[in-house]
Every structure is written in structure tokens, then in C-alpha cells.
């Protein structure tokens, strides 16, 4: 797997930031942690070129660095490098939620890695300072900040200027993204490797808490304290270096704000109601010009999980119920900042379930589209519920029994009717065998939680079965479902459970065993261990199969990028001619029919390859990013 992910990330860096940066990144990816002298040893680049390449990679957070004993060590940041393939998906997601101007801003931040508020204001031409620079003043390998997917810098700047015309507009959009968590302040420790941060935390905890020595049971206690410190560093709201006069690093206080209330620190990552800015545009609080912001990949992964779970629910429960589920998950996004938190693992599954945030039906209704026909996905509206029809006007109360909404005499058109319909949709989500939600109380018309761990495992199993179905057919997919549900079975038990002939399943089991999808366990009946006296049990290891499919997916994505590069080289001369400033808009005049046909064929082929690349990325997100780490065995309850 390491070989294929390394190749994929190197291709992504080369496509976006040029050959120099990709050569430096490939050396670090191949040899791991190195100093500049180490990079110089394994490459034919000069020291100056290496420093230039490292500067670009550090700016994009593609390379982490740490200084110890006068030496600076560099290592690749795999998560951020792979996230380059999701740039377009993240921009589209932000545009759908916050508008085109917010999507353009996030696109620029993804291109630049991180940027200061003052730099963004200068680039958009809305800086309050005199002598501000234009949008072409910030460059990455010669591309201006307005560039999105290779567009012209001036065109990109003009497009963004249509939406961001004043400094208040920029502050308002930044505040919305900060409140939602899609962008976060970039801090010094974000550029340090995880191993170095842990070593530093262990030294501090060992010296301050345990007096320099750790013995026996103190090892486990030290691990807990180290995780607490690492979590504090990650979630801290402001570093000492950026504090100023007790005001939040992200806020700027006017001279007239001298009262006590104005001096109170305002959280720059506060979650505001309904995902919008609670302040009017005229009362936008200015942001500190020295604040540096970057896109939060953790939050984007949570949003991607929401989209995948909504699609998953739509397959079984319909579009209307999936819209309700989407609203519920978006409400929950404000309380869930990342899919996996390595520093805050619950000791048991029960504790994890209790710590999950909850959402009420009334909160879901608050952000639902008022034009959405909630009655469309329920079925017969005259069907009786708890003995009364929905259009009865005798009573107007609702109760929950075993997680199912019981509606007594509330019509959809009556006040509170939409709330009752939301509760009915939530009941469908709860009663589904996949348990998309879990009912926990009656507060706010019904309180629900989402158990992400079993739901994610169900989603992973669904994708693995789809992969087996496409490669070996429905018979193999049925065998996988049986083995996953029943555990280890011999051929006769598999055939009996699946109502299939033994000869039919033998070929499918052999083919999947050769690919590593299923395995066998030999259980001898006696000490002779003769094959005739041995039982063979087939079993399906979901985690092993997940790793195999993930490796194949990395390899496929790398091959797609290579194919795009090769196909582009075949028509490079035509592409260069079509991108000339005098040809753009006058293609019929300057391009021949052969050139236009070649260009059209290339664009159609590139679009198909990029769509396939996006599908592969969705599979990686499900198999890798959404999966939650297992509960430690030491915390299992002995039965």
C-alpha cells in the first residue's frame, strides 16, 4: 500500500505544484524523515532548489518539519498530500452550503495552503490599507491567487470580485466558514510531525507530573496525560504568540470598545445557530489582520461522511426521508468536529454511545427546506396511527413509544404538522435494519443520536459487497454476506444457508481465496492431521478485505492520473494553441476542424477519467477516512 499511496501523492503534487516540488516530495516519500543534507544526498538537485521546493511544500502543509539539536528534519504529510485530489469536491460542497463567493475563497486557500487575513484582503482588493496589492500579487509557482483549476488569474479575480466587493463581505464570509469549522486558524504546531509532538508531550508530562520517572502502572496514567496534553494543543483557541491584550486572536477590538463586555474573549470557532452568522452584515466583527487561516480537512471529511450517509439512506428509504436525514446530520456536524479523534477514545462502546451528541426533531425542522413536501415519503396520509387518523382534529399531542413516533390527531396542514412528519421520517430511519438513527428521548419532539461506528461498518460492508459483486458476480456477493453474518462455515454449511449447490460455491470460493478476499482455517480431527481427517472452515475478514480494496484503489487512482497526463501530451500543441489569449473566444476562427475535434475528444476523455477518479476517492473516504479505530482490548469487559 505504501508504494501506491506514495506514487499517487507524488503525481498529485506534480500536477498542482510542478516538477521541482514533486521531486523533493518523492524523495521524502521514499526515504522518510530527512534533513536538507539527506535530501541532497538522494537527489541531483542543488541546495537552493531543494530549499525552494521545501518552501512551497511547507506553505501547502504537504511537508512537516521539526527542529531539534540545531537540525531541521522534514517528512511528508500524507493526509494533506492525498487531500489534493478532493480540492474540487470540497469547493463544490462549500459553494452548495455557503454560496459561490465562499467556494472561491476556499479554493484560493486550498491553492495557497494557508494565508493571512490581510493577504486575502489585499488579494481581493478590499484592504483598508492604502497601497494594497492586486490579486496577482500572491503566487504559487507562477499562478495567482485567483487561479482555480488552471483558469486565468485576472479572470479568476474578476469572478471573485463580483461577490466580494467590500472588506465587510470578506469578514462575513470568513466568519461563516470559521463558525462552521471549514476553515481554522493555522497554528505553529500544525506543521510539526505527530511523532515529535508526542515526544515533546511525553517529556513535559514526565517532568511535570511524574517527577522525571515512570514506573509500573504509571505508564498507563502517563499515556492518558499525554493524550490530554496533545488534545489541548490541537484544540487550543489561541497561542501565546498571537494573543494581544486579552482579545481573541481572530477578533479586532475598536478603540471605543472599552467596556467589560467588549473585553470578553469571543471564540473564533463558536458554532452559531442554524449554521449562519448571527450578526447582521452591518455589525460584522473585523478579524485580526495577523490571523492566518487554512482549510480544515477534518471538518471537510465529516461533511463528506454526511453526503455518503445521505446517499446510503436514499437507496433504502427514498429521497424525502434522506433529505430529513441530511438535515439531522448537518445539525450534528456542529457538534462533531472530526470523524476520528485519536486523543479522545471512549473506554467502551457503551461509553462512546453515551458521549455522542443528540439532535431533536425540532432542530431538524428548523433547517429543512420549507418547500420540501414531507408527506411525499410517508405513504398513505389517511392511514391510522395509534388508532386515530392524521387528519383528525380531536387531539394534538405526540408521544414516542420504543423510538417510534405516535401521532394522535395532528394533520400535516395543522400547526405542528410538519414536526410530526419529521418525527415519522425519523421513525423510518430508526426502524430500518441499518439503524440510521437511535431514539434517546422525547425532548424537542423527539431526540435522536447517530451511532457512527456500526453505521460506518455497515457502509464499508456495502462497498465491499459491491466490489465483490462487480468482480465475481451475485453468487460470490451472497457468499460474502453469509460469511460476514454467520462467521466461519464449511462448504456444506455455506451451501445450506445460501440454498446453493456445493459445486456452485466451490469455484467462487476458490477465486475469492486466490484474491485474498476469503480465507480458510484448517481444524484437524486427530493428531495425524491427514487432509481426509481435517475440516476446512471458510471465513471473511472485513478489515483484511478493506485493506486489499484500498490498495487496489490507490493503484487505480495513480494510473488514472498517469493516463490523463499521457493523453494530454498527445494533444498538448492543440491545447496550448486553444489557451492563447487571442484564440480564447475565437476558436472557430483560429482552430481547424481537426484541431477542434481533437480538443473535443480530449475534453470528453478527461471528463470521464476525472469522474472515475472522484468515484475512487469516494471509495477511499468510506474505507479509510470514515472508519473509526477499534475499542482497545484492554478496555473490554470480561464476561
C-alpha positions as CSV (number, residue, x, y, z in Angstrom):
1,X,0.0,0.0,0.0
2,X,2.8,2.4,0.9
3,X,4.2,2.2,-2.7
4,X,0.9,3.1,-4.3
5,X,-0.1,5.9,-2.0
6,X,3.4,7.4,-2.4
7,X,3.1,7.3,-6.1
8,X,-0.4,8.8,-6.0
9,X,0.6,11.7,-3.8
10,X,3.7,12.4,-5.8
11,X,1.6,12.6,-9.0
12,X,-0.9,15.0,-7.3
13,X,1.9,17.3,-6.1
14,X,3.4,17.3,-9.6
15,X,0.1,18.1,-11.2
16,X,-0.6,21.1,-9.0
17,X,2.8,22.5,-7.9
18,X,5.3,21.5,-10.6
19,X,8.2,19.1,-11.1
20,X,10.6,20.7,-8.5
21,X,8.1,20.3,-5.6
22,X,7.2,16.8,-6.7
23,X,10.8,15.7,-6.9
24,X,11.5,16.9,-3.4
25,X,8.3,15.3,-2.1
26,X,9.1,12.0,-3.8
27,X,12.5,11.8,-2.1
28,X,10.9,12.4,1.3
29,X,8.1,9.9,0.5
30,X,10.6,7.2,-0.5
31,X,13.2,7.7,2.3
32,X,11.1,9.2,5.1
33,X,12.4,11.7,7.6
34,X,15.4,13.6,6.3
35,X,17.4,16.8,6.7
36,X,18.3,19.0,3.8
37,X,21.6,17.2,3.6
38,X,19.7,13.9,3.3
39,X,17.6,15.2,0.5
40,X,20.7,16.5,-1.2
41,X,22.3,13.1,-0.9
42,X,19.5,11.2,-2.6
43,X,18.8,13.7,-5.4
44,X,20.6,15.5,-8.1
45,X,19.1,18.9,-7.1
46,X,21.1,21.8,-5.7
47,X,20.7,23.1,-2.2
48,X,18.9,26.2,-3.5
49,X,16.4,24.2,-5.5
50,X,15.7,21.9,-2.5
51,X,15.0,24.9,-0.3
52,X,12.7,26.4,-2.9
53,X,10.8,23.1,-3.2
54,X,10.6,22.7,0.6
55,X,9.3,26.3,0.9
56,X,6.4,25.6,-1.4
57,X,5.6,22.2,0.2
58,X,5.7,23.7,3.7
59,X,3.4,26.5,2.6
60,X,0.9,23.9,1.4
61,X,1.4,21.9,4.6
62,X,2.5,19.0,2.4
63,X,5.7,18.6,4.4
64,X,6.1,18.7,8.2
65,X,9.2,20.0,9.9
66,X,10.7,19.9,13.3
67,X,13.9,21.4,14.7
68,X,15.9,19.5,17.3
69,X,19.6,20.0,18.3
70,X,20.1,22.5,15.6
71,X,18.9,20.2,12.8
72,X,15.7,20.6,10.9
73,X,14.0,17.4,9.9
74,X,11.4,17.1,7.2
75,X,8.8,14.4,6.4
76,X,5.8,14.1,4.1
77,X,2.3,14.9,5.4
78,X,0.4,12.1,3.7
79,X,-3.1,13.3,4.7
80,X,-2.7,16.8,3.2
81,X,-1.0,15.4,0.1
82,X,-3.9,13.0,-0.6
83,X,-6.4,15.7,0.1
84,X,-5.3,17.5,-3.0
85,X,-7.5,15.1,-5.0
86,X,-10.5,16.4,-3.1
87,X,-10.0,20.1,-3.7
88,X,-12.7,20.3,-6.3
89,X,-15.1,18.3,-4.2
90,X,-14.5,20.5,-1.2
91,X,-15.0,23.7,-3.2
92,X,-18.3,22.4,-4.6
93,X,-19.5,21.4,-1.2
94,X,-18.8,24.8,0.3
95,X,-20.4,26.5,-2.7
96,X,-23.6,24.5,-2.1
97,X,-23.7,25.4,1.6
98,X,-22.4,29.0,1.7
99,X,-22.5,30.3,-1.8
100,X,-20.2,30.8,-4.7
101,X,-18.1,33.5,-3.1
102,X,-17.3,31.2,-0.1
103,X,-16.4,28.5,-2.6
104,X,-14.0,30.8,-4.4
105,X,-12.4,31.8,-1.1
106,X,-11.9,28.2,0.0
107,X,-10.5,27.4,-3.5
108,X,-7.8,30.1,-3.0
109,X,-7.0,28.8,0.5
110,X,-6.6,25.3,-0.9
111,X,-4.3,26.6,-3.6
112,X,-2.2,28.7,-1.2
113,X,-2.2,26.2,1.8
114,X,-2.7,29.0,4.3
115,X,-3.0,32.7,4.1
116,X,-3.3,35.7,6.4
117,X,-6.4,37.8,6.6
118,X,-4.5,40.9,5.4
119,X,-3.1,39.0,2.5
120,X,-6.6,37.8,1.5
121,X,-7.9,41.4,1.7
122,X,-5.1,42.7,-0.4
123,X,-5.6,39.9,-3.0
124,X,-9.3,40.7,-3.3
125,X,-8.6,44.4,-3.5
126,X,-10.7,45.3,-0.4
127,X,-7.9,46.1,2.0
128,X,-8.5,49.1,4.2
129,X,-4.8,49.9,3.9
130,X,-3.5,52.2,1.2
131,X,-1.3,50.9,-1.5
132,X,-2.9,47.4,-1.4
133,X,-1.7,44.9,-4.0
134,X,-3.9,43.3,-6.6
135,X,-5.0,39.7,-6.9
136,X,-1.9,38.7,-8.9
137,X,0.5,39.6,-6.1
138,X,0.2,36.2,-4.4
139,X,1.6,33.4,-6.5
140,X,2.3,29.7,-6.2
141,X,4.7,28.5,-8.9
142,X,3.6,31.5,-11.0
143,X,-0.1,31.1,-10.5
144,X,-2.1,33.9,-9.0
145,X,-4.5,33.6,-6.1
146,X,-7.4,34.0,-8.4
147,X,-6.5,30.8,-10.3
148,X,-8.9,27.9,-9.9
149,X,-8.1,24.7,-11.8
150,X,-5.8,26.5,-14.2
151,X,-8.0,29.4,-15.0
152,X,-6.5,32.8,-15.9
153,X,-5.6,34.9,-12.9
154,X,-7.3,38.0,-14.0
155,X,-10.5,36.1,-14.9
156,X,-10.5,34.4,-11.5
157,X,-10.0,37.6,-9.7
158,X,-12.8,39.3,-11.6
159,X,-15.2,36.4,-10.9
160,X,-14.4,36.6,-7.2
161,X,-14.7,40.4,-7.1
162,X,-18.3,40.1,-8.2
163,X,-19.1,38.5,-4.9
164,X,-16.6,40.1,-2.5
165,X,-16.7,43.8,-3.1
166,X,-16.0,45.2,0.4
167,X,-13.9,44.3,3.4
168,X,-17.1,43.5,5.4
169,X,-18.1,40.9,2.7
170,X,-14.8,39.2,3.2
171,X,-15.1,39.3,7.0
172,X,-18.7,38.0,6.8
173,X,-17.7,35.0,4.6
174,X,-14.7,34.2,6.8
175,X,-16.8,34.4,9.9
176,X,-19.3,31.9,8.4
177,X,-16.6,29.5,7.5
178,X,-14.9,29.9,10.8
179,X,-18.2,29.3,12.7
180,X,-18.9,26.2,10.6
181,X,-15.4,24.9,11.1
182,X,-14.5,24.6,7.5
183,X,-11.5,26.9,8.0
184,X,-9.4,27.1,11.1
185,X,-6.6,29.3,12.4
186,X,-3.2,27.9,11.3
187,X,-1.0,27.3,14.3
188,X,2.6,26.6,14.7
189,X,2.1,23.0,15.9
190,X,0.1,22.2,12.8
191,X,3.3,22.0,10.9
192,X,5.0,19.6,13.3
193,X,5.1,15.8,12.8
194,X,2.8,13.8,15.1
195,X,5.7,11.7,16.5
196,X,7.7,14.8,17.5
197,X,4.6,16.3,19.2
198,X,4.1,13.1,21.1
199,X,7.7,13.0,22.2
200,X,7.6,16.6,23.3
201,X,4.3,16.0,25.2
202,X,5.9,12.9,26.9
203,X,8.9,14.9,28.1
204,X,6.7,17.6,29.5
205,X,4.3,15.2,31.3
206,X,7.1,13.0,32.6
207,X,8.9,16.0,34.1
208,X,5.9,18.0,35.4
209,X,3.5,15.2,36.5
210,X,5.7,12.2,37.4
211,X,8.8,13.9,38.6
212,X,11.0,12.5,35.8
213,X,10.4,8.8,36.4
214,X,7.6,6.5,35.3
215,X,7.2,3.0,36.8
216,X,4.7,0.2,36.7
217,X,1.1,1.3,36.5
218,X,2.2,4.9,35.9
219,X,2.8,4.0,32.2
220,X,-0.9,3.8,31.5
221,X,-1.5,7.0,33.5
222,X,1.2,8.8,31.6
223,X,-0.4,7.8,28.3
224,X,-3.7,9.3,29.4
225,X,-2.0,12.6,30.4
226,X,-0.1,12.7,27.2
227,X,-3.3,12.4,25.2
228,X,-4.9,15.1,27.2
229,X,-2.0,17.5,26.5
230,X,-1.9,16.6,22.8
231,X,-5.6,17.3,22.6
232,X,-5.2,20.6,24.4
233,X,-2.5,21.6,21.9
234,X,-4.7,20.7,19.0
235,X,-7.9,22.3,20.2
236,X,-6.4,25.4,21.9
237,X,-8.1,28.5,20.8
238,X,-5.1,30.8,20.7
239,X,-1.3,30.5,21.1
240,X,0.6,32.9,23.4
241,X,2.4,34.3,20.3
242,X,-0.8,35.6,18.8
243,X,-2.6,36.9,21.9
244,X,-3.0,40.6,22.2
245,X,-4.5,42.4,25.2
246,X,-6.9,39.6,26.1
247,X,-8.7,39.8,22.8
248,X,-9.2,36.7,20.7
249,X,-6.6,36.3,18.0
250,X,-9.3,36.3,15.4
251,X,-11.0,39.5,16.6
252,X,-10.1,43.1,16.4
253,X,-11.5,45.5,19.1
254,X,-12.2,49.1,18.2
255,X,-10.9,51.9,20.4
256,X,-14.4,52.8,21.6
257,X,-14.9,49.2,22.9
258,X,-13.5,49.8,26.4
259,X,-16.4,48.3,28.5
260,X,-16.1,45.0,30.2
261,X,-18.4,43.2,27.9
262,X,-16.3,44.1,24.9
263,X,-13.2,42.8,26.6
264,X,-14.6,39.3,26.9
265,X,-12.9,36.9,24.6
266,X,-15.0,35.8,21.6
267,X,-14.4,32.3,20.3
268,X,-13.5,32.3,16.7
269,X,-14.7,28.7,16.3
270,X,-18.1,29.2,18.0
271,X,-20.9,27.3,16.4
272,X,-23.8,29.6,15.7
273,X,-27.5,28.7,15.4
274,X,-28.6,27.3,12.1
275,X,-25.1,27.5,10.6
276,X,-25.3,31.2,9.8
277,X,-23.8,34.3,11.1
278,X,-25.9,35.6,13.9
279,X,-24.6,39.2,13.4
280,X,-26.0,41.4,10.7
281,X,-23.7,42.4,7.8
282,X,-23.6,45.9,9.2
283,X,-22.3,44.6,12.6
284,X,-19.6,42.3,11.2
285,X,-16.8,42.0,13.7
286,X,-13.5,42.7,12.0
287,X,-10.9,39.9,12.1
288,X,-7.3,40.4,13.1
289,X,-5.1,41.1,10.1
290,X,-2.4,38.9,11.5
291,X,-4.7,35.9,11.8
292,X,-3.6,33.0,9.5
293,X,-6.3,30.6,8.3
294,X,-6.3,27.3,6.5
295,X,-8.9,24.8,5.3
296,X,-9.8,22.1,7.9
297,X,-9.6,18.7,6.3
298,X,-11.1,17.0,9.4
299,X,-14.3,19.1,9.1
300,X,-14.5,18.5,5.3
301,X,-14.2,14.8,6.0
302,X,-17.2,15.0,8.4
303,X,-19.2,16.8,5.7
304,X,-18.2,14.2,3.1
305,X,-19.4,11.5,5.5
306,X,-22.7,13.2,5.8
307,X,-23.1,13.1,2.0
308,X,-22.2,9.4,1.8
309,X,-24.7,8.5,4.6
310,X,-27.4,10.5,2.9
311,X,-26.9,8.6,-0.3
312,X,-26.8,5.4,1.7
313,X,-30.2,6.2,3.3
314,X,-31.6,7.3,0.0
315,X,-31.1,3.8,-1.5
316,X,-33.4,2.2,1.0
317,X,-35.8,4.9,2.3
318,X,-36.3,7.3,-0.6
319,X,-35.4,10.9,-1.4
320,X,-37.7,12.7,1.1
321,X,-36.5,10.7,4.1
322,X,-32.9,11.2,3.0
323,X,-33.5,15.0,3.0
324,X,-34.6,14.8,6.6
325,X,-31.6,12.6,7.4
326,X,-29.4,15.2,5.7
327,X,-30.8,18.0,7.9
328,X,-30.3,15.8,11.0
329,X,-26.7,15.1,10.1
330,X,-25.9,18.7,9.3
331,X,-27.3,19.7,12.7
332,X,-25.0,17.1,14.2
333,X,-22.0,18.4,12.3
334,X,-21.9,21.4,14.6
335,X,-21.2,19.1,17.5
336,X,-18.9,16.7,15.7
337,X,-15.6,18.2,14.5
338,X,-13.9,15.1,13.1
339,X,-14.7,11.5,12.2
340,X,-12.0,10.0,14.3
341,X,-10.4,11.5,17.4
342,X,-7.2,9.6,18.4
343,X,-6.9,11.6,21.6
344,X,-10.5,11.1,22.9
345,X,-11.4,7.4,22.5
346,X,-14.1,6.1,24.8
347,X,-13.1,3.1,27.0
348,X,-16.1,1.0,25.8
349,X,-18.8,1.1,23.1
350,X,-21.4,2.0,25.7
351,X,-19.4,5.0,26.9
352,X,-18.9,6.0,23.3
353,X,-22.7,5.8,22.6
354,X,-23.5,7.9,25.7
355,X,-21.0,10.6,24.7
356,X,-22.5,11.1,21.2
357,X,-24.3,14.4,20.6
358,X,-28.0,14.4,20.1
359,X,-30.3,16.3,17.8
360,X,-34.0,17.0,18.3
361,X,-36.8,16.8,15.7
362,X,-37.5,20.5,16.2
363,X,-33.8,21.3,15.4
364,X,-34.1,19.3,12.2
365,X,-37.2,21.1,11.2
366,X,-35.5,24.5,11.7
367,X,-33.1,23.9,8.8
368,X,-35.3,21.9,6.5
369,X,-36.4,23.4,3.2
370,X,-39.9,24.8,3.9
371,X,-40.9,23.9,0.3
372,X,-40.0,20.2,0.9
373,X,-43.1,18.0,0.7
374,X,-42.6,15.9,3.8
375,X,-45.8,13.9,3.2
376,X,-44.4,12.5,0.0
377,X,-42.2,9.9,1.7
378,X,-44.7,8.7,4.3
379,X,-47.2,7.0,2.1
380,X,-51.0,7.0,2.8
381,X,-51.7,10.1,4.9
382,X,-55.1,8.6,5.9
383,X,-53.5,5.6,7.5
384,X,-54.3,5.3,11.1
385,X,-51.5,5.9,13.6
386,X,-52.1,4.8,17.2
387,X,-55.8,4.4,16.5
388,X,-56.5,7.8,15.0
389,X,-56.2,9.3,11.6
390,X,-53.7,12.0,10.8
391,X,-56.4,14.5,9.7
392,X,-58.4,14.0,13.0
393,X,-58.7,17.3,15.0
394,X,-59.7,15.8,18.3
395,X,-56.3,15.8,19.9
396,X,-53.0,17.4,19.2
397,X,-50.3,15.5,21.0
398,X,-47.5,13.3,20.1
399,X,-45.7,10.6,22.0
400,X,-42.8,8.3,21.4
401,X,-43.0,4.6,22.1
402,X,-39.9,2.4,21.7
403,X,-38.4,5.1,19.4
404,X,-41.5,5.2,17.1
405,X,-43.4,8.5,16.7
406,X,-47.1,8.1,17.8
407,X,-49.2,10.9,16.4
408,X,-52.7,11.5,17.7
409,X,-54.9,13.7,15.6
410,X,-52.4,16.1,14.0
411,X,-52.8,16.8,10.3
412,X,-49.9,17.8,8.1
413,X,-51.6,21.1,7.5
414,X,-52.2,21.9,11.2
415,X,-49.7,23.8,13.3
416,X,-47.0,21.3,14.3
417,X,-48.0,19.0,11.4
418,X,-44.6,19.3,9.7
419,X,-42.9,18.5,13.1
420,X,-45.0,15.3,13.2
421,X,-44.0,14.4,9.7
422,X,-40.3,14.9,10.6
423,X,-40.8,12.6,13.5
424,X,-42.4,10.0,11.2
425,X,-39.4,10.2,8.9
426,X,-37.0,9.8,11.9
427,X,-39.0,6.8,12.9
428,X,-38.4,5.3,9.4
429,X,-34.7,6.0,9.9
430,X,-34.8,4.3,13.4
431,X,-36.8,1.3,12.3
432,X,-34.6,0.5,9.3
433,X,-32.3,-2.6,9.9
434,X,-29.2,-0.4,9.3
435,X,-30.3,1.9,12.3
436,X,-29.5,5.2,10.7
437,X,-30.5,6.9,14.0
438,X,-31.3,5.9,17.5
439,X,-34.1,7.4,19.6
440,X,-33.0,8.5,23.0
441,X,-35.7,10.8,24.4
442,X,-38.8,13.0,23.8
443,X,-37.2,16.4,24.2
444,X,-37.9,18.8,21.4
445,X,-40.4,16.5,19.7
446,X,-38.0,13.6,19.8
447,X,-34.3,13.3,20.5
448,X,-32.0,11.2,18.3
449,X,-28.4,10.1,18.1
450,X,-26.4,8.6,15.3
451,X,-24.2,5.6,16.1
452,X,-21.4,6.3,13.6
453,X,-19.4,3.2,14.4
454,X,-21.9,0.4,13.4
455,X,-23.3,2.6,10.6
456,X,-19.8,3.1,9.1
457,X,-19.1,-0.6,9.3
458,X,-22.4,-1.3,7.5
459,X,-21.4,1.3,4.8
460,X,-17.9,-0.4,4.4
461,X,-19.6,-3.8,4.1
462,X,-21.9,-2.5,1.5
463,X,-19.0,-1.2,-0.6
464,X,-17.0,-4.4,-0.2
465,X,-20.0,-6.4,-1.3
466,X,-20.4,-4.1,-4.3
467,X,-16.8,-4.7,-5.3
468,X,-17.2,-8.5,-5.0
469,X,-20.4,-8.3,-7.0
470,X,-18.7,-6.5,-9.9
471,X,-15.7,-8.9,-10.0
472,X,-17.2,-12.3,-9.3
473,X,-21.0,-11.9,-9.7
474,X,-24.0,-12.2,-7.4
475,X,-23.2,-15.7,-6.2
476,X,-19.9,-14.5,-4.7
477,X,-21.6,-11.5,-3.1
478,X,-24.2,-13.8,-1.5
479,X,-21.4,-16.0,0.0
480,X,-19.7,-12.9,1.4
481,X,-22.9,-11.8,3.1
482,X,-23.4,-15.2,4.6
483,X,-19.8,-15.5,5.9
484,X,-20.0,-12.0,7.3
485,X,-23.2,-12.7,9.1
486,X,-22.5,-16.3,10.3
487,X,-18.7,-16.4,10.8
488,X,-16.7,-19.5,9.9
489,X,-18.5,-22.1,7.9
490,X,-17.6,-25.2,5.9
491,X,-18.7,-25.6,2.3
492,X,-21.8,-27.7,3.3
493,X,-22.9,-25.1,5.8
494,X,-22.5,-22.3,3.2
495,X,-24.5,-24.2,0.6
496,X,-27.2,-25.0,3.1
497,X,-27.5,-21.4,4.4
498,X,-27.5,-19.9,0.9
499,X,-29.7,-22.6,-0.7
500,X,-26.9,-23.2,-3.2
501,X,-25.2,-26.3,-4.6
502,X,-21.8,-27.2,-3.2
503,X,-20.3,-27.4,-6.7
504,X,-21.6,-23.9,-7.5
505,X,-20.0,-22.2,-4.5
506,X,-16.6,-24.1,-4.7
507,X,-15.5,-22.2,-7.8
508,X,-16.5,-18.8,-6.3
509,X,-14.8,-19.6,-3.0
510,X,-11.6,-20.6,-4.8
511,X,-11.5,-17.5,-6.9
512,X,-12.0,-15.2,-4.0
513,X,-9.4,-17.1,-1.9
514,X,-6.8,-16.5,-4.7
515,X,-7.6,-12.8,-4.5
516,X,-7.3,-12.8,-0.7
517,X,-11.0,-11.9,-0.1
518,X,-11.8,-15.0,1.9
519,X,-9.6,-17.4,3.8
520,X,-9.7,-20.9,5.2
521,X,-8.9,-22.3,8.6
522,X,-7.9,-26.0,9.0
523,X,-9.1,-27.9,12.0
524,X,-7.7,-31.4,12.2
525,X,-9.9,-34.1,13.8
526,X,-7.0,-36.0,15.2
527,X,-3.2,-35.8,15.7
528,X,-2.5,-37.4,12.2
529,X,-3.5,-34.1,10.5
530,X,-4.4,-36.0,7.4
531,X,-6.3,-34.0,4.8
532,X,-9.1,-36.5,4.9
533,X,-9.4,-36.1,8.6
534,X,-9.3,-32.3,8.5
535,X,-12.2,-29.8,8.5
536,X,-11.9,-26.6,6.4
537,X,-13.8,-23.6,7.5
538,X,-14.2,-20.5,5.3
539,X,-14.3,-17.0,6.8
540,X,-14.4,-13.4,5.7
541,X,-12.1,-10.8,7.3
542,X,-13.7,-7.4,6.7
543,X,-10.6,-5.5,7.7
544,X,-8.2,-7.5,5.5
545,X,-10.5,-7.2,2.5
546,X,-10.8,-3.5,3.2
547,X,-7.1,-3.1,3.1
548,X,-6.8,-5.1,-0.2
549,X,-9.5,-3.0,-1.9
550,X,-7.9,0.2,-0.5
551,X,-4.5,-0.8,-2.0
552,X,-6.1,-1.5,-5.4
553,X,-7.9,1.8,-5.3
554,X,-4.7,3.8,-4.6
555,X,-3.1,2.0,-7.6
556,X,-6.1,2.7,-9.8
557,X,-6.1,6.4,-8.9
558,X,-2.4,6.7,-9.7
559,X,-3.0,5.0,-13.1
560,X,-5.8,7.4,-13.9
561,X,-3.6,10.4,-13.2
562,X,-0.9,8.9,-15.4
563,X,-3.4,8.2,-18.2
564,X,-4.6,11.8,-18.0
565,X,-1.0,13.1,-18.3
566,X,-0.3,10.8,-21.3
567,X,-3.5,11.6,-23.2
568,X,-2.9,15.3,-22.6
569,X,0.7,15.1,-24.0
570,X,-0.8,13.7,-27.3
571,X,-2.7,16.9,-27.9
572,X,-0.5,19.4,-26.0
573,X,0.2,21.5,-29.0
574,X,-3.6,21.9,-29.7
575,X,-4.3,22.7,-26.0
576,X,-1.5,25.3,-26.0
577,X,-2.9,26.9,-29.1
578,X,-6.5,26.9,-27.7
579,X,-5.3,28.6,-24.5
580,X,-3.7,31.5,-26.2
581,X,-5.3,34.8,-25.3
582,X,-6.0,35.7,-28.9
583,X,-7.7,32.3,-29.6
584,X,-9.9,32.2,-26.5
585,X,-13.4,33.1,-27.6
586,X,-12.4,32.9,-31.3
587,X,-11.9,29.1,-31.6
588,X,-14.0,28.9,-34.8
589,X,-11.7,31.4,-36.5
590,X,-8.3,30.1,-35.5
591,X,-8.8,26.4,-35.0
592,X,-9.2,23.9,-37.8
593,X,-11.9,21.2,-37.7
594,X,-9.3,18.6,-37.0
595,X,-7.9,20.6,-34.0
596,X,-11.4,21.2,-32.7
597,X,-12.3,17.6,-33.0
598,X,-9.1,16.5,-31.2
599,X,-9.7,19.1,-28.5
600,X,-13.3,17.9,-28.0
601,X,-12.2,14.3,-27.9
602,X,-9.6,15.1,-25.3
603,X,-12.0,17.0,-23.1
604,X,-14.6,14.2,-23.2
605,X,-11.9,11.6,-22.3
606,X,-10.5,13.8,-19.5
607,X,-14.0,14.3,-18.0
608,X,-14.6,10.6,-17.9
609,X,-11.3,9.9,-16.2
610,X,-11.9,12.6,-13.6
611,X,-15.3,11.3,-12.9
612,X,-13.8,7.9,-12.3
613,X,-11.1,9.5,-10.1
614,X,-13.9,11.1,-8.0
615,X,-15.6,7.7,-7.6
616,X,-12.4,6.1,-6.4
617,X,-11.9,8.9,-3.9
618,X,-15.4,8.3,-2.5
619,X,-14.4,4.7,-2.0
620,X,-11.2,5.7,-0.2
621,X,-13.2,8.0,2.1
622,X,-15.5,5.2,3.0
623,X,-12.9,2.5,3.5
624,X,-10.2,4.7,5.2
625,X,-11.4,8.1,6.5
626,X,-14.8,7.2,7.9
627,X,-13.6,4.1,9.7
628,X,-13.4,4.5,13.5
629,X,-10.5,2.9,15.4
630,X,-11.4,-0.2,17.3
631,X,-12.0,-0.1,21.1
632,X,-8.8,-1.1,22.8
633,X,-8.9,-4.7,24.0
634,X,-7.7,-3.7,27.5
635,X,-11.0,-1.9,28.0
636,X,-13.2,-4.8,27.0
637,X,-15.4,-6.1,29.8
638,X,-14.7,-9.7,30.6
639,X,-17.9,-11.8,30.5
